[in-house]
Amino acid sequence: AQSVTQLDSQVPVFEEAPVELRCNYSSSVSVYLFWYVQYPNQGLQLLLKYLSGSTLVESINGFEAEFNKSQTSFHLRKPSVHISDTAEYFCAVSDLSRGSNYKLTFGKGTLLTVNP
Amino acid sequence: NAGVTQTPKFQVLKTGQSMTLQCAQDMNHEYMSWYRQDPGMGLRLIHYSVGAGITDQGEVPNGYNVSRSTTEDFPLRLLSAAPSQTSVYFCASSPGQGQRSYEQYFGPGTRLTVT
């Protein structure tokens, strides 16, 4: 079985500060990794994904995440946050061994609050 | 494309009542899933379907039934609602093949309260 641990349930930061949201996973097989974002009262949107290739993946709005296989981590970073980045962020994994791309295991979420 | 749509947006039920949460997608996706979201718990998979006529249980299936008679629709049924089923329910779909096969597209959610 696989699991996802998001180490911080809440992260408050000031606008234009850097931020890192931490995610660790455990799995006995290869996985795909995802970050989803949920803005208040909305559904989840895919922020970025790691499937293969370069271990550093980027989103269109300045977030990036790095897959570290040895540390089984997939931390999300942004060098300078905006008020509009306030949202809940979920890390998720998909187990490759069974072709289970339709079954995601989510972490419990990290609420990022950006203050002026 | 409307994407993934869910109805209703909000629902209040009394213990023991039944209801169906509707989910539809217009992207011709093979895979569809239902998740529930509870504070501090993230999202947990209830049931999923890999195609019309094929469904299976996820992590928390008890108290819920599903069926998939068409590619587009994947309703979730609560046969006898319990307060423990108070949650926000999300439906998701995935192409199942191609470059975006590992991306899941989520609906806006249904907020259910059982009193």
Chai-1 contact restraints between the chains, C-beta under 6 A:
chainA,res_idxA,chainB,res_idxB,connection_type,confidence,min_distance_angstrom,max_distance_angstrom,comment,restraint_id
A,Y32,B,Y102,contact,1.0,0.0,6.0,A-B,restraint_1
A,G43,B,F106,contact,1.0,0.0,6.0,A-B,restraint_2
A,G43,B,G107,contact,1.0,0.0,6.0,A-B,restraint_3
A,G43,B,P108,contact,1.0,0.0,6.0,A-B,restraint_4
A,G43,B,G109,contact,1.0,0.0,6.0,A-B,restraint_5
A,L44,B,F106,contact,1.0,0.0,6.0,A-B,restraint_6
A,L46,B,E103,contact,1.0,0.0,6.0,A-B,restraint_7
A,N101,B,S101,contact,1.0,0.0,6.0,A-B,restraint_8
A,N101,B,Y102,contact,1.0,0.0,6.0,A-B,restraint_9
A,Y102,B,Y31,contact,1.0,0.0,6.0,A-B,restraint_10
A,Y102,B,Y48,contact,1.0,0.0,6.0,A-B,restraint_11
A,Y102,B,S94,contact,1.0,0.0,6.0,A-B,restraint_12
A,F106,B,G42,contact,1.0,0.0,6.0,A-B,restraint_13
A,F106,B,L43,contact,1.0,0.0,6.0,A-B,restraint_14
A,G107,B,G42,contact,1.0,0.0,6.0,A-B,restraint_15
A,K108,B,G40,contact,1.0,0.0,6.0,A-B,restraint_16
A,K108,B,G42,contact,1.0,0.0,6.0,A-B,restraint_17
A,G109,B,G42,contact,1.0,0.0,6.0,A-B,restraint_18
